[in-house]
Amino acid sequence: MSIKIAGIDLFNQGLDNEFRISVLEKIVETILSKNPNILSNKQLKEIRLNVVKSLQTKYPEAGIELKEVKNDW
């Protein structure tokens, strides 16, 4: 049984979101592996910081923080 809020099935929506994000990650990884000069590590870090700031503004009480992750790009 899934939890629904305002007609949204949270489990299925979460699964769909994870699938879409994973597809996009693989596309970006493929593009960057073929041309690693498209984005510098500094630019990638700036993108991540800006996304976190945007989420912090949107969800101020969620305690969202950036966790550093190792990438092989």
N, C-alpha and C positions, 0 to 999 in steps of 0.2 A: 504494500500500500504506500502510495506516495503522498507527500504533503502538498496541498494546494493552497495558495494564497491568491486571492483576487482572480481565481480561475487559472493561475499559472501553476503547472506541475513542476515543483522545484527540482525533483530528481531528474526528470527528463530534460529540463532546461539546463541544469548543471552539466549533464552528460553531453548535451548538444554543444554547449559552450566549450567544454574541454576538448571535444572532437575538433571543432573549428579552430581553436587556438593551436592545437597540435599540428593541424594541417598547415597553418600559417607559419609556425615555428620551423617545420621541415622545409617549406618553401624558402624562408629567409636563410636557413642554414645552407641550403643548396646554392642559392645565389651568392652568399658570402664565401662559400668554399671555392666557387669558380672565379670570383673576383673579390678578394679580401680587401681591396683598396676602396670599396664603395663606402664603407663606414669605418671610421677609426674607433678604437676602444673608447676614446674620450667622447666621441659623438654618441656611441651606444650608451655610455654611462649617463650622458646628459638626457637622452631620451627616457631612460629608466627613471631618472630623478624627476623629470617633468611629469611623467605618468603618475608617479607616487604622489607628487604635490597635487595633481588634479584629483586623485582619489581621496587624498586627505581633506581637500576642500569639499568634495562631494559628500564624504562620510566622515565628518570631523570627530565623531565619538567612537569610531571603529578602532582607533589605535594602529592605523596602517603605518608600517615602516618598511623601508627597503632592506632586503636581505641580500648581501653580496653573494653572487653565484659565479662559479667558474664557468667560462665558456671557452670553446676551442676555436672560435672564429678568429 
